[in-house]
C-alpha cells in the first residue's frame, strides 16, 4: 500500500476519533478544532507529498523533511502555550469562586 493511502487513512482515523470523542463529550469542541487541523494536515500532506517539497523550496529549506519537524515542533509549542493559558484562566476562575464562597459563607454565618 503506498504511503499516500496510508497517510490519508491515518488522517481519516484521527479525524474520526476526534469526532467520536466530541460526540461522547470527552473532548471540548475548542480543543477538537486543533486536532482536526492536525488530522487534515496529515491527510493533505499524505495525499500531496510534493506539497512539502514546494513549501520547503519556497521557504529556502534545503532538506524538506526538516520542515516537517520544524512545523511539528512549532505546533507542539503552540499547543502547550494554549494549554497553559487555558489552565491559568481556570485557576483564576477557581480562586475567584473560592473567594466568593468564603465571602458568602462569612455573610450567612450567625454572629455570636
VENWO-V221761 format. One record per helix or strand. SS is the DSSP state (H for helix, E for strand). FROM is the first residue (numbers start at 1). TO is the last residue. If there is no record, write none. Layout:
[[SS	FROM	TO] [SS	FROM	TO]]
This chain:
[[H	3	23] [H	29	47] [H	50	59] [H	64	108]]
